[in-house]
Structures are given as C-alpha cells and as structure tokens.
Amino acid sequence: MAVRQYVKFTVGGEEFGIEISKVREINKLQDMYKVPNTPPFIEGLINLRGSVLTIFNLRKRLGMKDKEFDDNTKIITVYSNDILVGFTVDMVNEIVRVNDEDIEQTPPAVVGFDKKFLANVAKIGDKLMLILDLTKVLSPEEETEIRDFITENEDGVLDN
C-alpha cells in the first residue's frame, strides 16, 4: 500500500491538497509588483531570492469570491508545467499522509468552483480534501503568456 504526502491548505472554506513533491516552499505574504493589464487571477510578481515569481490568487483562479488577505494568507511556491509560480491561499493547515486506496476520482457533485483544476479527492478520516492538478492550473496559452510576462517584467522586479 503506497502512501502519499500532501500539503493541505484552505481556500474559500474548502480544503485542498498539493502533492508535497510539487511544493518548493511556503512563504509569508509579501509586497507584490503589480503589473497592469494582467488577468484578474494574477496578483503580481515578487522577487524571491533573485528569481521572478508570478503570484496567482488561487481563489480567483478557481472562480471563488475574492477576500482580503490576512495574517493567515500564505504563498505556496510550486512548479506548474515547469514554471515556478506562487499561489496565495487562505491558510496552510498541515502535511497529511494519504493511502492510495483513499484517493478517488472527483465526483460530479463538487460545486462552487471550476472542477477542471482538480485531479482527485482524498478521504482523510470523515473529511474530504480536493487534490489540485497543477498541470491544469495554467492552460497552454496562459503558460506562454506567463513566460512572456516574466521575461518582459524581470528587470523591474529584480531591481526592487
């Protein structure tokens, strides 16, 4: 029986997970370089130890109602389609271990946000954790736009 580890976090009252092997680090919220004319789910860019990191508001990306950031808000840094990006989440809860037999396909009854970003659902005790599919968070077109966006804005962010 294989066991997987996930970083469990909350967005919009729902519990999500990302496989721990995909997570590079978890950071406190920091000031972002706002760039005009970007999609609403892009919060901006940050300089993370000399690398430009695009920050996505996961609430907005999932189509959930927006909320002000607070002291619990974190940035989870992950590799999505070979691009290092950050996702703002309401709160990082814990690292959980899930047996493979406790992971199931996403049921059609999941509502309240765009399900195309989900890979599976994990049963943790009597609760469910929605597992994000990082390869679907960015469409191929958005991925190209993000790569161009980073290249165009790299100098301004790194100088701050």
Contact map, one row per residue, 1 for C-alpha under 8 A:
1110000000000000000000000000000000000000000000000000000000000000000000000000000000000000000000000011100000000000000000000000000000000000000000000000000000000000
1111000000000000000000000000000000000000000000000000000000000000000000000000000000000000000000000011000000000000000000000000000000000000000000000000000000000000
1111100000000000000000000000000000000000000000000000000000000000000000000000000000000000000000001111000000000000000000000000000000000000000000000000000000000000
0111110000000000001000000000000000000000000000000000000000000000000000000000000000000000000000001111000000000000000000000000000000000000000000000000000000000000
0011111000000000001100000000000000000000000000000000000000000000000000000000000000000000000000111100000000000000000000000000000000000000000000000000000000000000
0001111100000000111100000000000000000000000000000000000000000000000000000000000000000000000000111100000000000000000000000000000000000000000000000000000000000000
0000111110000000111100100000000000000000000000000000000000000000000000000000000000000000000111110000000000000000000000000000000000000000000000000000000000000000
0000011111000011110000000000000000000000000000000000000000000000000000000000000000000000000111110000000000000000000000000000000010000000000000000000000000000000
0000001111100011100000000000000000000000000000000000000000000000000000000000000000000000111111000000000000000000000000000000000000000000000000000000000000000000
0000000111111111000000000000000000000000000000000000000000000000000000000000000000000000111110000000000000000000000000000000000000000000000000000000000000000000
0000000011111111000000000000000000000000000000000000000001100000000000000000000000000000111000000000000000000000000000000000000000000000000000000000000000000000
0000000001111100000000000000000000000000000000000000000000100001100000000000000000000000010000000000000000000000000000000000000000000000000000000000000000000000
0000000001111110000000000000000000000000000000000000000000000000000000000000000000000000000000000000000000000000000000000000000000000000000000000000000000000000
0000000001111111000000000000000000000000000000000000000000000000000000000000000000000000000000000000000000000000000000000000000011000000000000000000000000000000
0000000111101111100000000000000000000000000000000000000000000000000000000000000000000000000000000000000000000000000000000000000111000000000000000000000000000000
0000000111100111110000000000000000000000000000000000000000000000000000000000000000000000000000000000000000000000000000000000000011110000000000000000000000000000
0000011110000011111000000000000000000000000000000000000000000000000000000000000000000000000000000000000000000000000000000000000011110000000000000000000000000000
0000011100000001111101100000000000000000000000000000000000000000000000000000000000000000000000000000000000000000000000000000000000111000000000000000000000000000
0001111000000000111111100000000000000000000000000000000000000000000000000000000000000000000000000000000000000000000000000000000000100000000000000000000000000000
0000111000000000011111100000000000000000000000000000000000000000000000000000000000000000000000100000000000000000000000000000000000000000000000000000000000000000
0000000000000000001111110000000000000000000000000000000000000000000000000000000000000000000000000000000000000000000000000000000000000000000000000000000000000000
0000000000000000011111110000000000000000000000000000000000000000000000000000011000000000000000000000000000000000000000000000000000000000000000000000000000000000
0000001000000000011111111100000000000000000000000000000000000000000000000001111000000000000000000000000000000000000000000000000000000000000000000000000000000000
0000000000000000000011111100000000000000000000000000000000000000000000000001111000000000000000000000000000000000000000000000000000000000000000000000000000000000
0000000000000000000000111110000000000000000000000000000000000000000000000001110000000000000000000000000000000000000000000000000000000000000000000000000000000000
0000000000000000000000111111000000000000000000000000000000000000000000000111100000000000000000000000000000000000000000000000000000000000000000000000000000000000
0000000000000000000000001111100000000000000000000000000000000000000000000111100000000000000000000000000000000000000000000000000000000000000000000000000000000000
0000000000000000000000000111110000000000000000000000000000000000000000001110000000000000000000000000000000000000000000000000000000000000000000000000000000000000
0000000000000000000000000011111000000000000000000000000000000000000000001110000000000001000000000000000000000000000000000000000000000000000000000000000000000000
0000000000000000000000000001111100000000000001000000000000000000000000000000000000000000000000000000000000000000000000000000000000000000000000000000000000000000
0000000000000000000000000000111110000000000001000000000000000000000000000000000000000000000000000000000000000000000000000000000000000000000000000000000000000000
0000000000000000000000000000011111000000001111000000000000000000000000000000000000000000000000000000000000000000000000000000000000000000000000000000000000000000
0000000000000000000000000000001111100000000111000000000000000000000000000000000000000000000000000000000000000000000000000000000000000000000000000000000000001000
0000000000000000000000000000000111110000001110000000000000000000000000000000000000000000000000000000000000000000000000000000000000000000000000000000000000000000
0000000000000000000000000000000011111100000110000000000000000000000000000000000000000000000000000000000000000000000000000000000000000000000000000000000000000000
0000000000000000000000000000000001111100000000000000000000000000000000000000000000000000000000000000000000000000000000000000000000000000000000000000000000000000
0000000000000000000000000000000000111110000000000000000000000000000000000000000000000000000000000000000000000000000000000000000000000000000000000000000000000000
0000000000000000000000000000000000111111010000000000000000000000000000000000000000000000000000000000000000000000000000000000000000000000000000000000000000000000
0000000000000000000000000000000000001111110000000000000000000000000000000000000000000000000000000000000000000000000000000000000000000000000000000000000000000000
0000000000000000000000000000000000000111111000000000000000010000000000000000000000000000000000000000000000000000000000000000000000000000000000000000000000000000
0000000000000000000000000000000000000011111000000000000111111000000000000000000000000000000000000000000000000000000000000000000000000000000000000000000000000000
0000000000000000000000000000000000000111111100000000011110000000000000000000000000000000000000000000000000000000000000000000000000000000000000000000000000000000
0000000000000000000000000000000101000001111110000000011110000000000000000000000000000000000000000000000000000000000000000000000000000000000000000000000000000000
0000000000000000000000000000000111100000011111000000011100000000000000000000000000000000000000000000000000000000000000000000000000000000000000000000000000000000
0000000000000000000000000000000111100000001111100001111000000000000000000000000000000000000000000000000000000000000000000000000000000000000000000000000000001000
0000000000000000000000000000011110000000000111110001111000000000000000000000000000000000000000000000000000000000000000000000000000000000000000000000000000001000
0000000000000000000000000000000000000000000011111111100000000000000000000000000000000000000000000000000000000000000000000000000000000000000000000000000000001101
0000000000000000000000000000000000000000000001111111100000000000000000000000000000000000000000000000000000000000000000000000000000000000000000000000000000000000
0000000000000000000000000000000000000000000000111110000000000000000000000000000000000000000000000000000000000000000000000000000000000000000000000000000000000000
0000000000000000000000000000000000000000000000111111000000000000000000000000000000000000000000000000000000000000000000000000000000000000000000000000000000000100
0000000000000000000000000000000000000000000000111111100000000000000000000000000000000000000000000000000000000000000000000000000000000000000000000000000000000100
0000000000000000000000000000000000000000000011110111110000000000000000000000000000000000000000000000000000000000000000000000000000000000000000000000010001001100
0000000000000000000000000000000000000000000011110011111000000000000000000000000000011100000000000000000000000000000000000000000000000000000000000000010000000000
0000000000000000000000000000000000000000011111000001111100000000000000000000000000011100000000000000000000000000000000000000000000000000000000000100010000000000
0000000000000000000000000000000000000000011111000000111110000000000000000010000000001111000000000000000000000000000000000000000000000000000000000000000000000000
0000000000000000000000000000000000000000111100000000011111001000000000000000000000001111000000000000000000000000000000000000000000000000000000000000000000000000
0000000000000000000000000000000000000000111000000000001111111000000000000000000000000011100000000000000000000000000000000000000000000000000000000000000000000000
0000000000100000000000000000000000000000100000000000000111111100000000000000000000000011100000000000000000000000000000000000000000000000000000000000000000000000
0000000000110000000000000000000000000000100000000000000011111111110000000000000000000001100000000000000000000000000000000000000000000000000000000000000000000000
0000000000000000000000000000000000000001100000000000000011111111110000000000000000000000000000000000000000000000000000000000000000000000000000000000000000000000
0000000000000000000000000000000000000000100000000000000111111111000000000000000000000000000000000000000000000000000000000000000000000000100000000000000000000000
0000000000000000000000000000000000000000000000000000000001111111000000000000000000000000000000000000000000000000110010000000000000000000000000000000000000000000
0000000000000000000000000000000000000000000000000000000000111111100000000000000000000000000000000000000000000001110000000000000000000000000000000000000000000000
0000000000010000000000000000000000000000000000000000000000111111110000000000000000000000000000000000000000000001100000000000000000000000000000000000000000000000
0000000000010000000000000000000000000000000000000000000000110011111000000000000000000000000000000000000000000000000000000000000000000000000000000000000000000000
0000000000000000000000000000000000000000000000000000000000110001111100000000000000000000000000000000000000000000000000000000000000000000000000000000000000000000
0000000000000000000000000000000000000000000000000000000000000000111110000000000000000000000000000000000000000000000000000000000000000000000000000000000000000000
0000000000000000000000000000000000000000000000000000000000000000011111000000000000000000000000000000000000000000000000000000000000000000000000000000000000000000
0000000000000000000000000000000000000000000000000000000000000000001111111000000000000000010000000000000000000000000000000000000000000000000000000000000000000000
0000000000000000000000000000000000000000000000000000000000000000000111111000000000000000010000000000000000000000000000000000000000000000000000000000000000000000
0000000000000000000000000000000000000000000000000000000000000000000011111000000000000000000000000000000000000000000000000000000000000000000000000000000000000000
0000000000000000000000000000000000000000000000000000000000000000000011111100000000000000011100000000000000000000000000000000000000000000000000000000000000000000
0000000000000000000000000001100000000000000000000000000000000000000011111110000000000001111100000000000000000000000000000000000000000000000000000000000000000000
0000000000000000000000000111100000000000000000000000000000000000000000011111000000000011111100000000000000000000000000000000000000000000000000000000000000000000
0000000000000000000000000111100000000000000000000000001000000000000000001111100000000111100000000000000000000000000000000000000000000000000000000000000000000000
0000000000000000000000111110000000000000000000000000000000000000000000000111110000000111100000000000000000000000000000000000000000000000000000000000000000000000
0000000000000000000000111110000000000000000000000000000000000000000000000011111000011110000000000000000000000000000000000000000000000000000000000000000000000000
0000000000000000000001111000000000000000000000000000000000000000000000000001111100011110000000000000000000000000000000000000000000000000000000000000000000000000
0000000000000000000001110000000000000000000000000000000000000000000000000000111111111000000000000000000000000000000000000000000000000100000000000000000000000000
0000000000000000000000000000000000000000000000000000000000000000000000000000011111111000000000000000000000000000000000000000000000000110110000000000000000000000
0000000000000000000000000000000000000000000000000000000000000000000000000000001111100000000000000000000000000000000000000000000000000110010000100000000000000000
0000000000000000000000000000000000000000000000000000000000000000000000000000001111110000000000000000000000000000000000000000000000000000000000000000000000000000
0000000000000000000000000000000000000000000000000000000000000000000000000000001111111000000000000000000000000000000000000000000000000000000000000010000000000000
0000000000000000000000000000000000000000000000000000110000000000000000000000111101111100000000000000000000000000000000000000000000000000000000000000000000000000
0000000000000000000000000000000000000000000000000000111100000000000000000000111100111110000000000000000000000000000000000000000000000000000000000000000000000000
0000000000000000000000000000000000000000000000000000111100000000000000000011110000011111000000000000000000000000000000000000000000000000000000000000000000000000
0000000000000000000000000000000000000000000000000000001111000000000000000111110000001111100000000000000000000000000000000000000000000000000000000000000000000000
0000000000000000000000000000100000000000000000000000001111100000000000001111000000000111110000000000000000000000000000000000000000000000000000000000000000000000
0000000011100000000000000000000000000000000000000000000011100000000000001111000000000011111100000000000000000000000000000000000000000000000000000000000000000000
0000000011110000000000000000000000000000000000000000000000000000000011011100000000000001111100000000000000000000000000000000000000000000000000000000000000000000
0000000011100000000000000000000000000000000000000000000000000000000000011100000000000000111110000000000000000000000000000000000000000000000000000000000000000000
0000001111000000000000000000000000000000000000000000000000000000000000011100000000000000111111000000000000000000000000000000000000000000000000000000000000000000
0000001111000000000000000000000000000000000000000000000000000000000000000000000000000000001111100000000000000000000000000000000000000000000000000000000000000000
0000001110000000000000000000000000000000000000000000000000000000000000000000000000000000000111110000000000000000000000000000000000000000000000000000000000000000
0000111100000000000100000000000000000000000000000000000000000000000000000000000000000000000011111000000000000000000000000000000000000000000000000000000000000000
0000111100000000000000000000000000000000000000000000000000000000000000000000000000000000000001111100000000000000000000000000000000000000000000000000000000000000
0011110000000000000000000000000000000000000000000000000000000000000000000000000000000000000000111110000000000000000000000000000000000000000000000000000000000000
0011110000000000000000000000000000000000000000000000000000000000000000000000000000000000000000011111011000000000000000000111000000000000000000000000000000000000
1111000000000000000000000000000000000000000000000000000000000000000000000000000000000000000000001111111000000000000000000000000000000000000000000000000000000000
1111000000000000000000000000000000000000000000000000000000000000000000000000000000000000000000000111111000000000000000000000000000000000000000000000000000000000
1000000000000000000000000000000000000000000000000000000000000000000000000000000000000000000000000011111100000000000000000000000000000000000000000000000000000000
0000000000000000000000000000000000000000000000000000000000000000000000000000000000000000000000000111111100000000000000000111000000000000000000000000000000000000
0000000000000000000000000000000000000000000000000000000000000000000000000000000000000000000000000111111110000000000000011110000000000000000000000000000000000000
0000000000000000000000000000000000000000000000000000000000000000000000000000000000000000000000000000111111000000000000011100000000000000000000000000000000000000
0000000000000000000000000000000000000000000000000000000000000000000000000000000000000000000000000000001111100000000000111000000000000000000000000000000000000000
0000000000000000000000000000000000000000000000000000000000000000000000000000000000000000000000000000000111110100000001111000000001000000000000000000000000000000
0000000000000000000000000000000000000000000000000000000000000000000000000000000000000000000000000000000011111100000000000000000000000000000000000000000000000000
0000000000000000000000000000000000000000000000000000000000000000000000000000000000000000000000000000000001111100000000000000000000000000000000000000000000000000
0000000000000000000000000000000000000000000000000000000000000000000000000000000000000000000000000000000000111110000000000000000000000000000000000000000000000000
0000000000000000000000000000000000000000000000000000000000000000000000000000000000000000000000000000000001111111001000000000000000000000000000000000000000000000
0000000000000000000000000000000000000000000000000000000000000000000000000000000000000000000000000000000000001111111000000000000000000000000000000000000000000000
0000000000000000000000000000000000000000000000000000000000000011000000000000000000000000000000000000000000000111110000000000000000000000000000000000000000000000
0000000000000000000000000000000000000000000000000000000000000111000000000000000000000000000000000000000000000011111000000000000000000000000000000000000000000000
0000000000000000000000000000000000000000000000000000000000000110000000000000000000000000000000000000000000000011111110000000000000000000000000000000000000000000
0000000000000000000000000000000000000000000000000000000000000000000000000000000000000000000000000000000000000110111111000000000000000000000000000000000000000000
0000000000000000000000000000000000000000000000000000000000000000000000000000000000000000000000000000000000000000011111000000000000000001000000000000000000000000
0000000000000000000000000000000000000000000000000000000000000100000000000000000000000000000000000000000000000000011111100000000000011101100000000000000000000000
0000000000000000000000000000000000000000000000000000000000000000000000000000000000000000000000000000000001000000001111110000000001111000000000000000000000000000
0000000000000000000000000000000000000000000000000000000000000000000000000000000000000000000000000000000011000000000011111000000001111000000000000000000000000000
0000000000000000000000000000000000000000000000000000000000000000000000000000000000000000000000000000001111000000000001111100000001110000000000000000000000000000
0000000000000000000000000000000000000000000000000000000000000000000000000000000000000000000000000000001111000000000000111110000111100000000000000000000000000000
0000000000000000000000000000000000000000000000000000000000000000000000000000000000000000000000000100011100000000000000011111000111100000000000000000000000000000
0000000000000000000000000000000000000000000000000000000000000000000000000000000000000000000000000100011000000000000000001111111110000000000000000000000000000000
0000000000000000000000000000000000000000000000000000000000000000000000000000000000000000000000000100010000000000000000000111111110000000000000000000000000000000
0000000000000000000000000000000000000000000000000000000000000000000000000000000000000000000000000000000000000000000000000011111100000000000000000000000000000000
0000000000000000000000000000000000000000000000000000000000000000000000000000000000000000000000000000000000000000000000000011111100000000000000000000000000000000
0000000000000000000000000000000000000000000000000000000000000000000000000000000000000000000000000000000000000000000000000011111110000000000000000000000000000000
0000000000000010000000000000000000000000000000000000000000000000000000000000000000000000000000000000000000000000000000001111111111000000000000000000000000000000
0000000100000111100000000000000000000000000000000000000000000000000000000000000000000000000000000000000000000000000000001111001111100000000000000000000000000000
0000000000000111100000000000000000000000000000000000000000000000000000000000000000000000000000000000000001000000000001111100000111110000000000000000000000000000
0000000000000001111000000000000000000000000000000000000000000000000000000000000000000000000000000000000000000000000001111100000011111000000000000000000000000000
0000000000000001110000000000000000000000000000000000000000000000000000000000000000000000000000000000000000000000000011110000000001111100000000000000000000000000
0000000000000000010000000000000000000000000000000000000000000000000000000000000000000000000000000000000000000000000011100000000000111111100000000000000000000000
0000000000000000000000000000000000000000000000000000000000000000000000000000001110000000000000000000000000000000000010000000000000011111110000000000000000000000
0000000000000000000000000000000000000000000000000000000000000000000000000000000110000000000000000000000000000000000000000000000000001111110000000000000000000000
0000000000000000000000000000000000000000000000000000000000000000000000000000000000000000000000000000000000000000000110000000000000001111111000000000000000000000
0000000000000000000000000000000000000000000000000000000000001000000000000000000100000000000000000000000000000000000010000000000000001111111000000000000000000000
0000000000000000000000000000000000000000000000000000000000000000000000000000000110000000000000000000000000000000000000000000000000000111111111100000000000000000
0000000000000000000000000000000000000000000000000000000000000000000000000000000000000000000000000000000000000000000000000000000000000001111111100000000000000000
0000000000000000000000000000000000000000000000000000000000000000000000000000000000000000000000000000000000000000000000000000000000000000011111110000000000000000
0000000000000000000000000000000000000000000000000000000000000000000000000000000000000000000000000000000000000000000000000000000000000000011111111000000000000000
0000000000000000000000000000000000000000000000000000000000000000000000000000000000000000000000000000000000000000000000000000000000000000011111111100000000000000
0000000000000000000000000000000000000000000000000000000000000000000000000000000010000000000000000000000000000000000000000000000000000000011111111110000000000000
0000000000000000000000000000000000000000000000000000000000000000000000000000000000000000000000000000000000000000000000000000000000000000000111111111000000000000
0000000000000000000000000000000000000000000000000000000000000000000000000000000000000000000000000000000000000000000000000000000000000000000011111111100000000000
0000000000000000000000000000000000000000000000000000010000000000000000000000000000000000000000000000000000000000000000000000000000000000000001111111110000000000
0000000000000000000000000000000000000000000000000000000000000000000000000000000000100000000000000000000000000000000000000000000000000000000000111111111000000000
0000000000000000000000000000000000000000000000000000000000000000000000000000000000000000000000000000000000000000000000000000000000000000000000011111111100000000
0000000000000000000000000000000000000000000000000000000000000000000000000000000000000000000000000000000000000000000000000000000000000000000000001111111110000000
0000000000000000000000000000000000000000000000000001110000000000000000000000000000000000000000000000000000000000000000000000000000000000000000000111111111000000
0000000000000000000000000000000000000000000000000000000000000000000000000000000000000000000000000000000000000000000000000000000000000000000000000011111111000000
0000000000000000000000000000000000000000000000000000000000000000000000000000000000000000000000000000000000000000000000000000000000000000000000000001111111100000
0000000000000000000000000000000000000000000000000000000000000000000000000000000000000000000000000000000000000000000000000000000000000000000000000000111111111000
0000000000000000000000000000000000000000000000000001000000000000000000000000000000000000000000000000000000000000000000000000000000000000000000000000011111111100
0000000000000000000000000000000000000000000000000000000000000000000000000000000000000000000000000000000000000000000000000000000000000000000000000000000111111110
0000000000000000000000000000000000000000000000000000000000000000000000000000000000000000000000000000000000000000000000000000000000000000000000000000000011111111
0000000000000000000000000000000010000000000011100001000000000000000000000000000000000000000000000000000000000000000000000000000000000000000000000000000011111111
0000000000000000000000000000000000000000000000100111000000000000000000000000000000000000000000000000000000000000000000000000000000000000000000000000000001111111
0000000000000000000000000000000000000000000000000000000000000000000000000000000000000000000000000000000000000000000000000000000000000000000000000000000000111111
0000000000000000000000000000000000000000000000100000000000000000000000000000000000000000000000000000000000000000000000000000000000000000000000000000000000011111
